[in-house]
Amino acid sequence: MRKLIAAIILFGSFMAIGHADAQKKDTPYDVIVYGSSSSAVMAAVAAKKAGASVMLLSPQKHLGGLTSNGLGWTDKGNDKTIGGFTRDFYHRIFLYYQDPSVWKQETLEAYRKKAGGMYQAANSLMFTFEPHVAEKIFNDLLQENNIPVKLDQWLDRKHGVKKENGRIVAVKMIRGGWYNAGVFVDATYEGDLTAAAGVSYTLGREPNAQYGETINGIETSKAQGNNLPRGIDPYIHKGDPSSGLLPGINPDAGGKDGEGDKRMEAYCYRLCLTNVPADRVTVSKPKGYREKDFELIVRAAEKGETRFWKLDAMPNGKTDSNNASGISTDYIGMSDAYTEASYKQRKKIEAAHQYWTLGLIWTVQHDPRIPEKVRAHYAPWGLAKDEFPESGHLPYRIYVREARRMISDFVMTEGLVKGEKPLQESIAMGSYNMDSHNVQRYVTDKGDVQNEGDVQISPGKPYPIPYGTIVPKASECTNLLVPVCLSASHIAYGSIRMEPVFMMLGQSAGTAAAIAAKNNQPVQQVNYTALKKILLDNGQILEL
């Protein structure tokens, strides 16, 4: 019996040692950044420059998030708020395009006329660029700072976070084992590490009453922009309710204006198109094409809609083609399940968005019911052959405009964005409109179909974003920083969620992570004066 007990103890010891070894770090990293976004890159660079040892774990095989996935017409807002490593990024873009050899399809001088204020020779800044150029610069930044990067590393969202005494001890990737660090930065668009670490978050739209707001929640009366022409019949067979609603249309708005819901603003793919024949891939009818899935496009065109995607000019005859109207690249109503979905389910949702995107282009270019003038306008455009070669020339990343938002002790709200009271401990600035894309389509009381959720309202002037927005409640996690899925209401997040702001917040999060790791202290206790000094020394803009 004693031999049996001894054997059991010995076996248990081996198992415990094996489990501990599985969680030992191969290299003693102070900071681990999880994410592939532009914010993730800047967080890693900032932590390294602040003296920390850093590793970047990227779920995607390509770095830079939306900035390198088609969003080349930068949502910069007031560019006086853009500083630090983010300003350097746009300076590097400017320098890249000074080389005449990179202009394959046009000259710099010809392009400058199309770019307008997005090209600033006096400041040596350029806010438009081709996707592969942005990715190159992000990779350059990581290589210059000798930051190790592991690509295609997906967090085990169910069992991949080990916590002790309110701290993350280790994170586990599905393919890459366990990784330890003193401090972690979740720079994903989805907030997957934040959720897996047990940090509070919310989804969708809060009711106006929750934070004393005026443009949150369901907004049928304010959703006048990017809407459908009035009078479109919502039924599969016009005038016949018994035939059922066309795909993606709800029977009603789901509640009164100002009431909250869990719906998500629309996602899309930011397309890089070209009309240069030598670089153009013609879009074919997508596999499984069903006419009724795209019938609303035709009915909108019949009612006078002519704008189906933007053609914002990028260098070398390319575009950043974003949502342009009430029926465009946004796949309205189809993003609600994405955030909480499994990786496999997310792929299916992404595939559905790809189907919508390609079907939109094909329908507008080929359906004979689309007015000939509209078809002719869009006919020359196809996917850029020299972008995104591994994904059929569609961007590698879907545009996740909004997913989880952390709930911390401090929540950024509409009133704070509008400057209704002073804010302390700024780590970056925002300035863009409070921008919510449409959330759903529904049948109105007049019997036609309309969109709901589009709100575009200016904050009035630039505003500071406090450190408290990226720090979880101390009772939930003391060594995590969240610069993307930060603590804000839906409508406040609509202003913050711009790529330059994410980059600046990433820089501040990486710097704070390095300080916390060096001092072995909770992120909630990072000395703001010390943080502010480093940020200002590195060119960050904290106030105007």
Secondary structure as GFF3:
##gff-version 3
##sequence-region A 1 544
A	DSSP	alpha_helix	2	22	.	.	.	ID=ss1
A	DSSP	beta_strand	31	34	.	.	.	ID=ss2
A	DSSP	alpha_helix	38	49	.	.	.	ID=ss3
A	DSSP	beta_strand	54	57	.	.	.	ID=ss4
A	DSSP	three_ten_helix	65	68	.	.	.	ID=ss5
A	DSSP	three_ten_helix	79	81	.	.	.	ID=ss6
A	DSSP	alpha_helix	84	96	.	.	.	ID=ss7
A	DSSP	three_ten_helix	100	102	.	.	.	ID=ss8
A	DSSP	alpha_helix	108	115	.	.	.	ID=ss9
A	DSSP	three_ten_helix	116	118	.	.	.	ID=ss10
A	DSSP	beta_strand	119	120	.	.	.	ID=ss11
A	DSSP	beta_strand	125	126	.	.	.	ID=ss12
A	DSSP	alpha_helix	131	144	.	.	.	ID=ss13
A	DSSP	beta_strand	149	150	.	.	.	ID=ss14
A	DSSP	beta_strand	161	164	.	.	.	ID=ss15
A	DSSP	beta_strand	167	173	.	.	.	ID=ss16
A	DSSP	beta_strand	177	180	.	.	.	ID=ss17
A	DSSP	beta_strand	183	186	.	.	.	ID=ss18
A	DSSP	alpha_helix	192	196	.	.	.	ID=ss19
A	DSSP	beta_strand	201	202	.	.	.	ID=ss20
A	DSSP	alpha_helix	208	211	.	.	.	ID=ss21
A	DSSP	beta_strand	235	237	.	.	.	ID=ss22
A	DSSP	beta_strand	240	245	.	.	.	ID=ss23
A	DSSP	beta_strand	249	250	.	.	.	ID=ss24
A	DSSP	beta_strand	273	274	.	.	.	ID=ss25
A	DSSP	three_ten_helix	277	279	.	.	.	ID=ss26
A	DSSP	beta_strand	280	281	.	.	.	ID=ss27
A	DSSP	three_ten_helix	291	294	.	.	.	ID=ss28
A	DSSP	alpha_helix	295	302	.	.	.	ID=ss29
A	DSSP	beta_strand	312	314	.	.	.	ID=ss30
A	DSSP	beta_strand	318	320	.	.	.	ID=ss31
A	DSSP	alpha_helix	343	366	.	.	.	ID=ss32
A	DSSP	alpha_helix	372	378	.	.	.	ID=ss33
A	DSSP	beta_strand	382	384	.	.	.	ID=ss34
A	DSSP	three_ten_helix	389	391	.	.	.	ID=ss35
A	DSSP	beta_strand	405	406	.	.	.	ID=ss36
A	DSSP	alpha_helix	414	417	.	.	.	ID=ss37
A	DSSP	beta_strand	426	430	.	.	.	ID=ss38
A	DSSP	beta_strand	434	436	.	.	.	ID=ss39
A	DSSP	beta_strand	440	443	.	.	.	ID=ss40
A	DSSP	beta_strand	449	452	.	.	.	ID=ss41
A	DSSP	beta_strand	455	457	.	.	.	ID=ss42
A	DSSP	beta_strand	463	466	.	.	.	ID=ss43
A	DSSP	three_ten_helix	467	470	.	.	.	ID=ss44
A	DSSP	beta_strand	480	481	.	.	.	ID=ss45
A	DSSP	alpha_helix	490	496	.	.	.	ID=ss46
A	DSSP	alpha_helix	499	519	.	.	.	ID=ss47
A	DSSP	three_ten_helix	523	525	.	.	.	ID=ss48
A	DSSP	alpha_helix	528	537	.	.	.	ID=ss49
###
